[in-house]
Amino acid sequence: MALTVLRFNFASPQGDPRTQSRLLSAALELAQWGESKGITSVSVDEHHATGHGWSSNPIMAAAMFLARTERLIASVDCALGPLWNPVRLAEDIALVDNMSRGRLFTTVGLGYREVEYGSLGVDFSRRGALMDDLITRMLAVWAETGTWTRPHPTLFVGGGVRATARRAARFGLPLSLVDHLPDIADHYRELCAQQGVTPAVLMPGPVNRGMIHLHEDPDRAWAELGEHILWEAVTYGGWSVDQRSLMHLPGVRTLEEVRESGRYRILTPEQLIAEIRGADQYGPLVMHPLVGGMPVDEAWKSVELLTDKVLPALG
């Protein structure tokens, strides 16, 4: 069975609070209902100064999902570490870890948007040092207070460069890579071996499966719903000239470019079933049901096709 993930960021083109309220309510209902049908996790992230209602507090967002569910894992991908007060972040994570009995998995990363640092009054040029201080102090807080998960809540160091690998190994923490980067993973494992640390790497597979929306007629879906996907792809891709993550599409402008990229995919249930059955290791199956402010009824149709047709066929 593939790991099934529902990704949510609550963003929409206008960033209207009423729209965001509908998206938040729908996301919680989808997660709660999805858990009962075999969906295993939700993923949330953090961005600031977007003007579009993008999730700005992933720990709070994760807590909302965990409070409404019993088994679902909430994955923070990722919290922008240097923008947090270390004690506050450690205490917030500990609170959610205790409430959920260990179902919160948090990745801390540096981020790459200077405007986010500026909006919170943090020096972008010091982000590496700030991250080191953050992790040091978080681990100290957890050691002093104790948490449900021992020796501390699940914490990954996220990124995609050798410095990320060095930081993770130095602190004895698992590494979460933003893309399929075996050289970085090997470097991390070598450093762990030198320091007597047991390595743990979370890395996407060599095939980028993208984020999936299920529909009985993909061509019609692209024509009728593609504007929502295009908006997010253009917005997210415009934040950097470099590919910053598995889903980042710098410079993308047209719907055809988005379709060809494979980062966002619309498939029939039968196509997805065949794809999973034909793969040796499929990797996580990531759904993004409310992408770009997708109509709530269309989001439900997509997730219901997963739970009613795909998951039963896969056993």
N, C-alpha and C positions, 0 to 999 in steps of 0.2 A: 504494500500500500504506500502510495506517495504521501509525503508530508504536504498537507494542504494548508495554505496560508491565505488569510484575508487581509489585504493591505488597505489602510485608511489614512488619509491626511486631512479630510474635511474641507478641502479647498474648492473654490468655485470662481469663475471669472470675475464676478462683481464683489465677492467677499461680503455679501449681505448677511447680517446677523440672523435674519429669519431663514435664509437658505441654509446657513451653517447649522442652525438648530434642527432643521429637517434632516440634514445629512448626519448629524450626530445621533439623533434618535434612530434613524434607519440603520446606522452602523452598529449600534448596540443591539438592536433587534436581530439583525443579520447574524451577529456573532453568537448571541444566545441561542437562536434557532439552529444555526449551523453546528454548534457544539453537539446538539442532540442528534444530528444527522451524520456525525463523523468528521467534521472539520476540526483540525488539531490546534491551530494557532492564529493569532492576529499579529500584525506588524504595524507599528506607528513610528513616526519620525519627528524631527524638530526643525523648524525654520522660523525666522523672525523677519519683520519689516517686509512682508510680502504684499500686503494690501488685499489678500485673497482669502483670508480666514484659515491659512495653513496652520496645522497643529504646532503650537509654540511650546507646549509642555507635555512631552511624551510620557513622563511618569504619571501625571494626572490622567492622561488619556488611557494609558495601560490600566490604571487602577479602576477606571470606569468599566472597562471590559471584564476585568477580573472579579469585580464585585457582583457582576450579573451572571457569572458562570461558575462552574465547579471544577472542570478539568482543563479548560483551555489554557494554553501558554500564551502570554503576552510578551512579544519581543520588541524592544526599543532599538530601532535601527536608523539613526543612533541619537544619543543625547550629545549635544555639543559641549563637551566637557569644560573647556576654559570659560564658558559663559555662565557657569554655575558656581555658587558658593559651595566649597567642598563639603562642609558640615551639613548644609541644607540638603544637598543631593544625597549624601550618605543616609541622613535621617529619613528623607522621603522614600528612598528605595527600601530601607529597613522596614518602614511602616507598611508598604505595599507587600513586601516579602512576607511579613508576619501575617497580614490579612489574608493573603492568597495561599499561604503555606507553600511558598517556594515556586510560584508559577510565573514570576517576573524574571526575564532575561534581559539584561541591559548591556548595550555596547556604547562605549564612549569614544567619540572621535573629535578631531580638531575642527572640522568644517572648513569651508573655503571662501565664504562670502564676507568680504571686509565690511559690507554694510551692516551685517548682523552684529559684528563686534562693535562697530560704531554706535549702533542703536542702543547698546547696553553699556556703553562707556568702557569697553575692554580693549586693551592694546593688542591689535592683531599680530604685531611683530613678536610678541612674547607668548604666543599660543603654545609653543612646545614646552617652555618652562612652566607655564600655568597648568598644562596637562599633567606634568610630572608631580607638581605640588598637589593637584586635585587627587590623583590616585593615592599618593602617600597618605594624605589626610583622611581620605575615605576609608582606607584599610585600617587606619588607626582608630577611627570612630567605631567601626564594626568590631574591632578586637576588644574595645572597652565596654561596649554595650551588649554585644551578643545579638544574634539574629536567628530566625527560623532555619534558614539554610546555613549549614556549617561548612567551612569556617566563616563564610560570609555569603551574601547574595551573589547569584551568578553575574559576573562582570567580565565582559570581553573588551579588549583593546582593538578598535577598528581603524582601518585605513588601507593603504595600498602601496606603501613605500617601505624601504628597508628600515627607516627610523621607527615605523610602526612595529615591525618585528622586534627590533631591539628593545623598545619600551615594554612590549608584552612579556618578553623573556626576562627582562630585568626585574619586573614586578611579579614574575611567576604566574601570569594570567593567560588565559586562552586568547588566541588571535582570531579576529574576524576580518576577512579580506573582502574588499568591495567588488572584486572580480576574480576570474580564474588566473591566479598569479602563482604558479608552482615554484618559481625561483624565490619569491618572498617567503613562501611557506617553508621551503627547504632551509633558507637562511635562519628562520625562526627556530626550526627543529635543531639545527646545529648549535645555536646559542643556548637553547634549553639543555642540550646534552652537556655542554661545557659547564653549565651552572647547576647541574643535577636537578633540573626541573622537568616534570613530566609535560610534554607538549600536548596542546589541543588546538586544532585548527578548524575553523569554520570557513569553507571556501566554496564558492559556486563552481559547478561543474564546467567542463570545457565547452559544452553546448549551452548557449544562452537561450533559455526557453521563454523569456519575456514574461510579461504580465498578461493574463488570459481573460478574455470575456467570452462567455459561451452564448451562442445564438443559433437558431435553426437555419438561418440564411445569412451567412457572414457578409456577402456582398451588399445585401440590403442594410445590414447593421452598420457597415462602414459608411454607407450613403446617408443614413438617417441619424446615426449616433456618433459618427466619427469626429464631429466638431468638438465634442467633449474631450476626446483623447488628444486631438490636435492641440487644443488649448493647453493642456497640461504639458505635453511634449515640448511645445514651443516655449512656454514659461520656464519650465525646469531646465531646458537646454540653454536658455538665455542667461543663466546664472554663471556660466563659466565657458571659456573657449576650449577647455580640455574635457575629455571624458572622465568624469569624476566617479562614476559608479556604473554598475551593470546596466542600469536603465537610462543613463544620461545620454542625451542626443544633442550635443552642441551644434548650433547653427541650423537645426532643422526648421523648415518653413512650410512644407506642404504635407497634405494628408498622404500623398503617394510616398513621400520620403519616410513618413512614420510607418506605413504599412511595410515597406521594403526593409526597414531596419530590423524587424522582428522583435523589437522591445515591447511593443504593444501588439497583441494578436487576438483576432476574433476567430474562433473555431466552432464547429459543430461538436456536440457531445461525441459523435462517432469518430470524428477526426482526432479528438483528444484521447479517446480510449485506445485507438490504434497506435497513436504516438507513444503512449505510456507502455503499452504491451510490447512495442518494438524496441524499446530502449533497455540497455543493460542496467544503467543507473540513471533514472530520470531526474533525480534531484527534487527540490521543492516545487510544488504546483502552486504558483502565486496568482491569486485572483485579485483584481482591483475594481470591485463592483461599482463604486461611486466615483470613479475617475472623472475629474474635471467637472464635478457637479452633475454627473449622470442622473437622469430621472430615476427616482426611487423604484418605480415599478419595473424598469428595465434592469436595475441592479438585482432585484429579487428574482426575476426570470433567469438571469445568468447563474446565480447561486443555486437556484432550485434545479436547473439542468445538471449542475455538478452533483448535488446530493441525490437527485431522483434517478439520474441516468448513468453518470460516470462512475461514482463511487460504488454503487451496487454491482456494476459490470466488472469492476476490478476486485470485488470480493473483500 
